[in-house]
Amino acid sequence: MLQRDRSQLERLAIRIANFTSKSRVNTAWYSFVVFFFFLLVLLPTIFVLGYVILEFTAIQNSVFSNQEIQAQILSALFYSISVSIIVSIFDLIFGLPIAWTLVRKEFRFKSLLNSFIELPLAVPTAGLGFSVALFWGVTPSVESPIFAVQFIKNALPMLILFHFTTTFPYVVRSLTAILEEIDVTLEVAARTCGASKFTAARTVTLPMFRSGVATAMVLSLAKSLSDTGGVVTLLATIQSVTQTGTTLISTWKHSYQDQTPLEGIPYDSLLPSMAFLAAIMIGIAITLVFVAKIIAKKAQLPFRKVYPSFEWAVSEGKAPQMRQIIAFGFLILFVIIPSFFLVVYLIQGASLAALASANWALFGQSIFMTVLVASVATVVNVFLGVPMAILIARKSHTFSRILDALVDIPYVVPSSALGFSVGLFWAFQPVIPVNELFFVIMAHISMTFPFIVRNTVGGLEELDTAYEDVARTLGAKPMQTFREITFPVIKFSIIAGAIMSFTRSVGETGATLAVSPTSTTAPVFIVNLIKVDQNYFLAALTTIILILISSMLIFTLRASISRAKRK
């Protein structure tokens, strides 16, 4: 019986392989993937740019004739741009020594340190903003937890500290991944010829590392510009009225949807004002990313001139250890502790009254909605992102290079601007009946699509195409070649992309608030608990639940990869 079932499955697999190997089927499938990307991912992401052009008269009447709107936009842009640039600089200054140590040094607790760096990635930004505010900020409405520093009142330093916490793990991971690809032989040769460790690293390795610096700056700038939920909870906890570009879009969207007037701003001016601000945020994000890449590639760093006495001094003795102590101390104090400080508050604030007053029905609904949206977005992106990655990595023509450049746009676009643009796109199409859940899912699909594609492209680039060519020469069908040769090599890249996509969706607030302020995902639930209800205990508990979900996925991936490497 079992053998008959197995033979039936084998015949079915052969039929599927034969069918999918037909040139017309392949062409149709890849055409659908490209159609999906352009029409349902890229176009909704930048639709607001076209809206601004078509409705420029309304924008002139709403924005340029209202000084209150102009003042709010300029203030929000100042905070967004200044914070993102400052944070990017600090990320590189402190991230490079840590990345260098992780790649070039061997020590006892290296794997533990790797895990610590990844832990903040599991914290949803809405809860992270609350945690950072509890640790660093003066919180008038929240009882000060034990061990809290709590001396900062101003919004600007608080925003810098918060965004450093959110961006630093991404920057370190990016730097380590690229540094691992750089051959250490030339550096060793320079040291053999008499150069100090510092001189060899500065004059030999770092010039080959400029692309890594560019990638890290892009990640830091994009992440810093994008965050909404964490900024909302941070500012609400320290009771600041400051707005960034993304939070201002969410505030206006909420007022527009609820038809609640804002002081000094006519109701009919909100939609054009949101579109104008979203378009500016998209333009700023793309410009900053473009400038960062140019600076990293064109800047003549490091300088060729050598200072032997100074560079030998910082290469020997206690100087390297001091650099490492400072860098890792900075990591613990400014990233790890603030990220998880809400655990202290949760333990200290636990009480039967807090548990009894919690809205557990809405709590469960928000967790369910978050997992549902993240799961649907991740599944859709895996099925369509992997073929897109193959199209980019295995098709050597101009169109593939264009796709390679365009696929990163949804990542660098600030999340609130992306959510508003996606909602605007689907609201203006008259064909498909849609609801708010559909809006949210499509926004999350657009936002997380690059994670699948980028990780899969990286896996494909590590596979020598000769193996695939030999398989096809021996008569294997394209689907058989993918299943037997390609997939075993790239499967962990796909899994990594899927987990990054899922965890990014689980923690996303800005896109959800911009596309549907009344949605009940867990990050939005956390924002409302802190900003509206002031139920800080339940907000901390919800954050911990999301941390556990994301952490289990991250550690499962690491364990699977470790087992595969040992085999």
N, C-alpha and C positions, 0 to 999 in steps of 0.2 A: 504493500500500500504506500509506504513512505517512498520507495524507489519510483513508483509510478507518479507520485506527486512531484518528486524531484525532476523527473524527466519532462513533465508538463511545464514546470517552471523554466527549465533550460530551453525548451522549444519556444516559450513565450519570450524569453530573453533574446533568443536569436531573431525572432520576428521583430522585436522592438529595435534591435541593432540594425537589422536590414532596412527597416522603415526609416529610422533616423539618419541612415547613411546616404539616403537619396539627396542629391544636390538641391532639388527643389525644397525638400523639407528643411535642410540646413539653412538655405537662404531665407525661407519663410520664418524660421525660428529666430535667427539673428536679426532679421528685419523687425520682428515683433519686439525684441529686446531693445533695439535702438529706438523704436517708436515709443516704447514705454518710458525710456530715459528722457527723451526730448519732450514728450507731451505731458507726462505725469510726474516727472521729477524736476527737470531743469526749467521748463516753461513756468510752472506754478511758483518756483523759487524766485524768479526774476520778473514775474508778471507785473509787479507794482511799478517797475520802470516804464513799461508801456502805458500803464494807467496814468502815470504822472504826465507823460507827453500828451496823451489824449485829453486829459482833464486839467491842463495847465492853467486855463482861465479861472477855473474854480479854485485852484491852488493860489493863484495870484490874489484873488478876492479874499481868501480865507487866511492865508499865512502872511503875505506881504503887507496887508492892511491892518494887521492886528499885532500890536507891540507885545502884548502878553504872550502870545504864541511864540513870537520870535525870541523873546527872552527865555522862555522855557526850553526851546530847542537848543539855543546857544549854550545855556548852562548844562543841559544834559550831554551835549556833544563834548563840551570841555571835560567833564568828568570821565566820559567813556574813553576818549582819546588819550588824555594825560595818564590815566591809570593804566591803560593797556601798554603804553610805551615804557613807563617806569617799571612795571611788573616784568616785562620782557627782558629789560636790562638786568634786573636782579636774578631772574631765572637763569640767564647765561652765566653770570658771575659765580653763582653758587652751584649751579647744576653741572657745569663742566668739570670741576674737581671731583664731584661725586661720581659722575659717569666715568671719568678717567680711572678712578680707584676701582670701580666695579669691573672694568674691562681689563686693566693692566695689572691689578694686584690680586693675590690669593691670600685669604685670611679665613679664620675659623667661622665667623658668623656671616659670611658673604651671602648665603642663601636666605638667611633671616633678614638681612638688610634689604635684599631684593623684594621680599614679601612686604616689608614695612613701607617701601616706596610705593608699592601698588595699592596698599590698603586705602588711602584717601580716594582712589578712583571708585571705590564701592560706596562712598557716601553721597547720597543725593544732594545736589547743591542747595536746595531749599533748607535742608537740615544742617548743611555745612555752614551756611550763613548764620544761622542761629547759634551754632556751636562756637564759631569764631567770635561772635559778638559777646557770648557769655564769658569767654576767656580774656579777651583784650578790652572790651568796651565797657563804658559806664552804662548800666541798664536800670533806669529808674523804676520800671514796672516789674522787673524780675528779681527775685531774691538772689543775692550773690552767692554762688556755690563756693565751697571750700577750695583753696588753692588758686582761685581766679586772680588774674593780674588786675584787670579792670581799671585802667587809668586813662583810656583814650575816649574823648568825647566827639571829636570832629569826624565828619564823614570821609574825607579824603584819605587820611591814613588808615582808617578802617577798611575802606574799599581796597587799598593796596595790599594790606595784610590778607584780606579774604581772597583776592584774585591770585595772589602768590600761592596760597594754599591749594587753589583749584588747578593752577596751571603747572606748578613745579613737577608733579609726577609725570605729566605728559612730556615735558621738556627733557627730563632725565632719561626716560624710556627712549625717546627719539635719538638723543645723543649717544646712548650706549649701543643702540642697534646699528647706527652708522659707524661708530668707532670700531666695532667688532669686525667690520668689513675692511678696515685699513690695515695693510700689511705692515708689521712691526719691523721688518728686516732693515729698511732704510734708516729707521730711528736707531736700531742697534749698531748699524754701520757708522753712523755719525758719532755715537758714543765711543766706538772703538777707535775712531780717529782723534779722540781727545775732547769732544764736546761734552758739556755737562748734561744731566738728564733734562733740566729745564730748557737749555738751549736746543737740544735735539728735538724735544717735543714742540717747542715754539717755532723753530725754523724748518722742520722737516714734516712733522705729522699734521700740525694745525693748518698749513696751506692746503693739504688734501682734504681737510675737514670743513671747508667753507660751505659745502652743500649741506652738511649736518647742521651748521649754525643757522643757515637759511631756513631749513625745515623746522628747527626748534623755535625760531622767531615767529614763523608763520603759525605754528601750533599755539604758541603763547598769545599772540595777538588775537587770533580767531577765538580762542576760548575766553579770553578776557572780555572781548567785545560782546560775546554772545550771552553771557549769563544774566538771567533775570530773577529766578526764584530765590537764589542765594542773596542777591542784592536786596530784594524786597524784605526778606526775613531779617537780614542784618540791620538794615536801616530802621525797620519797625521795632526791633529789639532795643536799639539805642535811641529810639524816638527821634529820628532825623527826617526832615521833609525833602532831603536831597533826591534828585532824580537822575538816572543815567539814561542813555538813549533807549535801551531796551525796556526799562521799567516805565518810561514815559509812554511808549507805544501801548504797553499793557494797561496802564491807567486810563488812557484815552479810549482804548477799545472797550474796557469795562463800562465806562460812562456812556459810550455810544450805544452799546448793546442794551444797557438798562435804561437808556434815555434819561439819565440824570445829568442835569446841567453842571458845568464847572464854572467857578468864579472867573469872570473876565473872558470866557470863551463861549461864543454862541454854539448851540448844539449842531447846527448845520455845517460848522467849520471843522468838526472833529475828523470826519472821514478824509477830506483832502489834506488835513494837517498830518494825520497818521501816514497817509501815502507818501507825502513829501519827506517826513522824517525817516520812514522805512527806506525810501530810495537813497537818501543821504547816507544812512548806515551801511547799506549794501555797497555804495560807491566808495565809502571810506575803508571798509573792510578789504575790498578788492585792491584799492590803491595801496594801503599799508602792506598787504601781502606782496604786491608787485615790487614796491620800494625795498622791502626787507630782502627779497631775493636778489635784487640788483646790488644792494650794499654788500651783502655777503659774498657775492661773486666778483664784484669789481674792486672792493676795498683791498688795498695792498697790506694785508695783515697776515701773519705777524711781520714786523719790520725786520729787514735783513741784517741791520747792524747788530753786532753782538757785544755784550758787556760781560767779559769773562769773570771778573772778580765778583760782581753782584750775582751773576747767574750760578756760579759755583756755590756761593753762600746760601742761596735759596734751594739748592739741589741736595745739599749734604746736611748731616747733623739732625737737629730737631725741627728745622724749617718745614720739611715735607709732612712730618707728623703733626705739626701745628696747623698747617693748611687743612689736613684731613679732619682734625679735631674741630676746627672752626666750621668747616663745611657740614660735618655730620651733626654738630651741635645746633647749627642753624636749621637743619632738616628736622631734628627732634622738636626744637622749641617753636619753630614757625610753621611747621607742616603737620607733624604727627599729633602732638598734644592738642593744638586747636581743633584739628579735625574730629577728634573723639572726645572732646571735653564735655560734650552733652551727656556722656555716660555718667559722669560725676553728678551732673544735675539730676539725671533720671534716678540715680540711687538715692541721692539726698532728698529729692522731692517726692519719692514714692509714698503714697498714703491711700487708705481705703476711700477717703472722700474724693480724691482725684480719680481713682478707678471707677467709682460709682457714678460720677458726673460725666464721664466720657461718653461720647456718642459712638457706641461700638458698631451700630448698624452702618453708619456712614464710613466708619473706619474700615470695616470689612469690604464695603462697596468700593472704596477708593483703592484698596490693595488689589481687588479683583480686576477693576478697570485698568489699572496700571499694567498688570501682568498680561491682560488681554491685548491691549494696544501694542505693548512691546513684542509680544509673541507674533501677532499678525504682521507687524512691520518687519520683524526679523525673518520670518518665513518667506514673505514676498521678496525681500531683498536677497536672500540666499539663492532662490530659484532664478532670479533675474540678474543679480549682481555677478554671480560666477560666470555666466556666459559673456557678460560685458567685460569682465577681466580677461577672459580668453581672447575676446575680440581685440582688446588693447595689447595684450602681451604676445599674441601669436600671429597677428595680421600686420605685416610690415608695409603699411601704406599711409598716405597723408591723413585719411579719415580716422585711422586708429590714433594717430598723434593728436588730432583735434579732440577726439573723445577723451584721451588721456588728460588733456588740459581742462576740459569742461567738467569732468566728473568731480573735481575738487570744489567747484563753486558752491554747492549746497553746504559743504563743511565750513567754509570761511564766512558765509553769510550769517550775521547775527540772528540768533534763534527767534527773537520777537519779530524782526523784520521778515524772516522766512515764514513764520506762522501767519502773520498778517497778509503777506503776499499770496500764500496758498489759499487762505480763506477767501481773499478777494477774487482769486482765479475761479474757484469753484462756485462762488456766489454769482458770478457773472455769466457762467455757462447755463443755457436754458434747457439742456438735453437730459442730463442725468439728475433725478431727484436725490438730494443729499440731506443728511442730518449732521448734528454736531459731532457725533462719534466718527462719522466718515471723515469730516474735516480734520479731526485730531489724528486719525490713523494716517491719512495722506500726508499731513505735516511731518509725522514721525518717520514715514517711509522716505520722504525727500531728505530729511535731516541725517538719517543713518545710512543711506545708500552708499556713500563713499567709504564707510568703514569696511564693508564686505568687499568692494571692488579693490581698494588699496591693499588689503591684506592678501587677497587672492593673487593679485598681480605680483606681489612680493614673493609668494610661494612659487608661482610659475617661472619667475626669473631665475630661481635657484635650480630649476630642472633643465638639464641639457636636452635640447630638442632632438638630439640624435636618437635618444631612446624611443621617442614617439615616431620618428621617421622609420626606424628599424621595424617597429611593430606594424606600421602601415605597409611597409615593403613585404612583410611576411603574410599579408592578407588580412590583418585586423581591420575591422570597421572603425570609423571615428568614435562611435560610442564605446566599443570594446577597448580602444586605445585609451580613452579617457578613464574608463572604469578600472582597467588593469594596470596602466602605467602612470597616468597623470594624477588621478585622484589619491592613490596612496601617498604620494609625495606632498600634495597641497592640502590634504584634509585638515591638518592642524592649523594651517593658515585660514582655511574657511571657518573652522570652529572658533579660532581667535577673533576673526572678523564678526562672527555671529554673536559672540559674547560681548564684544565691545559695542556692537549695535544694540543688543538687548539692554545692557547696563546704561548706555547713553540714553536710551528711550525711557528706562525706568526712572532716571533722575531728572528728566527734562521738565522744565516749568515754563520757560519763556515762550516757546512755540505754542504750547497748549493754551496758555493765557491769552496769547495774541489771536489765536484762531477761535477760541471758545472759552471765555472767562468763567462760564458756569459749569465746565466739565469737572468731574469728580475723580481725577487721577490723584494718586497719593501725594505727589509733590505740590499740586494745587491745594489739596486738603491741608498739607502742612502750612502753606502760606496763609490760608484762611484762619487756621488755628492760632497762628502767631499774630497776624495783622488785625484780624477782626475779633475772634473769640477770646484771644489771650489765654488759650488753654495750652500752656507751654509743656505740661507733662505729656499730654497725648501727642503733641507734635514731636517731642523727643522719642516717644515710644514708636510712633510710625516711622521715624527716621531709622531707628535701630532695626525694625523689621526689614526695611528696604536694604539696609547694609548687609544683613544676614543673607538675603536672597542673592545680592550681587557678589558677596564674598564667596559663597558656596560655588557659584559659577566660575569665578576667577581661579580659585584654588583647585577646582576640578580640572580646569584646563591645564594648569601648571603640573598637576600630578600626572595627567595623561601624557603630556609632552615628555616629562621626565622618564616615565616608564617606557615610552617609545624609543627614547635615546639610549636607554640601557639595553634594549633588545638589539 
